[in-house]
Amino acid sequence: QLVESGGGLGQPGGFPRLSCAVSGFTYSSRYAMAWFRLALGKEREGVAAIDADGITTYAPSMKGRVTVSKDNAKNTLYLELNSLKSEDTAMYFCARAEVGAYRYWGQGTQVTVS
């Protein structure tokens, strides 16, 4: 189970950190995890990912504005959002990879930048 939290209404600029609590999986730290987002009228897009070794990748449009991290001891994935723009308004989802694909998804947390 993946449960996101931390979304809400914010102004352009910084935003509280998003969290994704992972439960029900064994050895969850061995799998890549990622954040995606879905904005109204747009297709789902990847935001950032972190692999089992902690190596991070970012979507070009988000690089420098977000930071993905994880705490293996807490089984939690994080996404720090900075320099937000109104077009960053979207539902943000976390996902866990297995066998080469992101197969497990949370329900999402809404981020609205006004």
C-alpha positions as CSV (number, residue, x, y, z in Angstrom):
1,Q,0.0,0.0,0.0
2,L,1.2,3.5,-0.9
3,V,-0.3,6.5,0.8
4,E,0.6,10.0,-0.2
5,S,0.2,13.1,2.0
6,G,1.3,16.7,2.2
7,G,-0.7,18.2,-0.7
8,G,-2.9,21.2,-0.5
9,L,-3.2,24.8,-1.6
10,G,-0.1,26.9,-1.9
11,Q,1.3,30.0,-3.5
12,P,4.0,30.1,-6.2
13,G,7.3,29.4,-4.6
14,G,7.9,26.8,-2.0
15,F,5.5,24.1,-0.9
16,P,5.4,21.6,2.0
17,R,7.1,18.3,1.3
18,L,5.0,15.5,-0.1
19,S,5.3,12.1,1.5
20,C,4.5,8.6,0.4
21,A,4.3,6.0,3.1
22,V,4.9,2.4,1.9
23,S,3.6,-0.6,3.7
24,G,2.8,-4.2,3.0
25,F,5.9,-4.9,0.9
26,T,9.0,-6.8,1.9
27,Y,12.4,-5.3,1.0
28,S,10.7,-2.2,-0.3
29,S,14.0,-0.4,-0.3
30,R,15.3,-2.6,-3.1
31,Y,12.9,-1.2,-5.6
32,A,12.8,2.0,-7.6
33,M,10.2,4.5,-6.7
34,A,8.9,7.6,-8.4
35,W,6.6,10.5,-8.3
36,F,4.2,11.2,-11.2
37,R,1.6,13.9,-11.7
38,L,-1.6,14.2,-13.6
39,A,-2.9,17.7,-14.4
40,L,-6.4,18.5,-15.7
41,G,-6.5,18.0,-19.4
42,K,-3.0,16.6,-19.6
43,E,-1.4,13.2,-19.7
44,R,0.3,11.7,-16.7
45,E,4.0,12.6,-16.5
46,G,6.9,11.5,-14.5
47,V,8.3,14.0,-12.1
48,A,11.2,12.3,-10.3
49,A,12.5,8.8,-9.5
50,I,14.9,7.3,-7.1
51,D,16.4,3.8,-7.5
52,A,17.4,1.2,-4.9
53,D,20.9,2.8,-4.6
54,G,19.5,6.3,-4.1
55,I,20.3,7.5,-7.6
56,T,17.8,10.1,-8.6
57,T,16.5,11.2,-12.0
58,Y,14.2,14.2,-12.8
59,A,12.0,15.3,-15.6
60,P,13.7,18.1,-17.5
61,S,10.9,20.5,-16.6
62,M,11.2,19.7,-12.9
63,K,15.0,19.5,-12.5
64,G,16.2,22.1,-10.1
65,R,12.7,22.7,-8.7
66,V,12.0,19.4,-7.0
67,T,14.0,17.0,-4.9
68,V,13.2,13.3,-4.4
69,S,14.5,11.4,-1.4
70,K,13.6,8.4,0.7
71,D,14.0,7.1,4.2
72,N,14.4,3.4,4.1
73,A,14.0,3.0,7.8
74,K,10.7,4.7,7.7
75,N,9.6,3.2,4.3
76,T,8.8,6.7,3.1
77,L,9.4,8.5,-0.1
78,Y,9.5,12.3,-0.2
79,L,9.2,15.0,-2.8
80,E,10.2,18.6,-2.0
81,L,8.7,21.2,-4.2
82,N,10.3,24.6,-4.8
83,S,9.8,27.4,-7.2
84,L,6.3,26.2,-8.0
85,K,4.3,27.7,-10.8
86,S,0.6,27.6,-11.4
87,E,1.1,25.0,-14.1
88,D,2.5,22.6,-11.4
89,T,-1.1,22.2,-10.1
90,A,-1.8,18.5,-10.4
91,M,-2.6,15.3,-8.5
92,Y,0.8,13.9,-7.5
93,F,1.1,10.1,-7.2
94,C,3.9,7.9,-5.9
95,A,4.6,4.6,-7.5
96,R,6.8,1.5,-6.8
97,A,8.5,-0.4,-9.5
98,E,8.7,-4.2,-9.9
99,V,9.9,-6.2,-12.8
100,G,10.7,-3.2,-14.9
101,A,7.5,-1.3,-14.5
102,Y,5.7,0.9,-12.0
103,R,3.1,-1.6,-10.8
104,Y,1.9,-0.2,-7.5
105,W,0.4,3.2,-7.1
106,G,-1.0,5.4,-4.4
107,Q,-4.3,7.3,-4.6
108,G,-2.5,10.7,-5.0
109,T,-2.4,14.0,-3.2
110,Q,-3.6,17.2,-4.8
111,V,-1.2,20.1,-5.1
112,T,-2.8,23.4,-6.1
113,V,-0.7,26.5,-6.8
114,S,-2.6,29.7,-6.9
